[in-house]
Structure formats: C-alpha cells, structure tokens
Amino acid sequence: MSELQTREPPPRDQAISVAAISPERPDNHDNDWTRRLVLFLRVMAVLSVAKGLYHWAQITGFVGGEDDAFEVQTMAWQTATIYFAVIELVAAVGLWLATPWGAVVWLTTVVSMAVIELMFPAIYGGSLVVVLGEAVLLAAYLALAWLAARERPP
C-alpha cells in the first residue's frame, strides 16, 4: 500500500468540535448598541402605530364629540391629520423591520410634527411639550445610531 492510503486523518481538536455544536453562544457584547438601537426602533414602531391609529380615530370619529368632528375642523387641521394618519403607520412598519427607510420616514414624522407645532400653532395648538418630546426622541435615536455605528468596523 502506498503511504497516502495508510495515513489516518489527524485527530480533531475536541474543544473546537464541542464549541461548534454548543447551543450557547459566547457573550462578547460586540453588538450591544445595535441591539439597543433595534429595541428603540421597535418601541418607536409601537408608538407610531398608536399615534397613527389615534389620527385615524380622529378622522373616522371614534374619538371626540360632535364639536371635534373631522368635518367641522379647518382644512389645515384635516390635511395635517390625514398626513400623520398615513405616514405614522408607514413609519411604524419600517421601524419594526429596522430598515433604513423606516428611520427616514420616522424622522420625517418627528420633524413634521415639530414644525407644525412651532410654526403653525393654529393647527394643533403649538404645544412645546410635544416639540420637546419629539426632540428627546430624535436625540435618543441619533445617539443610539452613532454608538451602534461605532461598534461596527469600517
């Protein structure tokens, strides 16, 4: 017999083969900020669904009385309400999937609401609390996105 046929394969390293089939993954904390960002996006998706459904409830008359009916509101209020009813739900889908376009659509809703509250107070009342809340959410997103980007190598 030739030398090639009589050689046995080298023994496998037991530690490597056991680690490869082990169901437990080592906890190396490499993607902690990315996980936190995805969790934040999912929470914002749920909040966007709630806001979108609230706007639809205003349109359909499920909330408010006869004095607050959609038909008796100003054209600017109606337009803004329809805009947010649609865009919030679109943003929610994109946020839940953690897609880049979802974050862009969500950022559009945040900036739009802040602009409407600040520059057109006659539409929704010009609440600075809403603007501050939107600014805090925007800052949280930017911080998490920056930290998540830093943990990935270029």
ChimeraX attribute file (.defattr): number of C-alpha atoms within 10 A of each C-alpha:
attribute: neighborCount
match mode: 1-to-1
recipient: residues
	/A:1	5
	/A:2	6
	/A:3	6
	/A:4	7
	/A:5	7
	/A:6	8
	/A:7	8
	/A:8	7
	/A:9	6
	/A:10	6
	/A:11	6
	/A:12	8
	/A:13	8
	/A:14	9
	/A:15	8
	/A:16	10
	/A:17	10
	/A:18	10
	/A:19	12
	/A:20	11
	/A:21	9
	/A:22	10
	/A:23	8
	/A:24	8
	/A:25	9
	/A:26	8
	/A:27	7
	/A:28	7
	/A:29	9
	/A:30	11
	/A:31	14
	/A:32	13
	/A:33	20
	/A:34	19
	/A:35	14
	/A:36	15
	/A:37	22
	/A:38	20
	/A:39	15
	/A:40	18
	/A:41	24
	/A:42	19
	/A:43	15
	/A:44	20
	/A:45	26
	/A:46	16
	/A:47	15
	/A:48	25
	/A:49	20
	/A:50	16
	/A:51	17
	/A:52	24
	/A:53	17
	/A:54	17
	/A:55	22
	/A:56	18
	/A:57	15
	/A:58	20
	/A:59	17
	/A:60	12
	/A:61	15
	/A:62	12
	/A:63	14
	/A:64	11
	/A:65	10
	/A:66	10
	/A:67	9
	/A:68	12
	/A:69	15
	/A:70	19
	/A:71	13
	/A:72	11
	/A:73	13
	/A:74	11
	/A:75	12
	/A:76	12
	/A:77	15
	/A:78	16
	/A:79	13
	/A:80	16
	/A:81	20
	/A:82	15
	/A:83	15
	/A:84	21
	/A:85	23
	/A:86	14
	/A:87	17
	/A:88	24
	/A:89	22
	/A:90	19
	/A:91	26
	/A:92	27
	/A:93	20
	/A:94	20
	/A:95	27
	/A:96	20
	/A:97	16
	/A:98	18
	/A:99	14
	/A:100	11
	/A:101	15
	/A:102	20
	/A:103	21
	/A:104	14
	/A:105	20
	/A:106	26
	/A:107	17
	/A:108	15
	/A:109	19
	/A:110	19
	/A:111	16
	/A:112	16
	/A:113	20
	/A:114	21
	/A:115	14
	/A:116	18
	/A:117	20
	/A:118	17
	/A:119	11
	/A:120	14
	/A:121	13
	/A:122	13
	/A:123	18
	/A:124	15
	/A:125	11
	/A:126	18
	/A:127	13
	/A:128	13
	/A:129	10
	/A:130	15
	/A:131	19
	/A:132	12
	/A:133	13
	/A:134	19
	/A:135	15
	/A:136	12
	/A:137	16
	/A:138	16
	/A:139	12
	/A:140	14
	/A:141	18
	/A:142	13
	/A:143	14
	/A:144	20
	/A:145	16
	/A:146	14
	/A:147	16
	/A:148	19
	/A:149	14
	/A:150	12
	/A:151	14
	/A:152	11
	/A:153	5
	/A:154	5
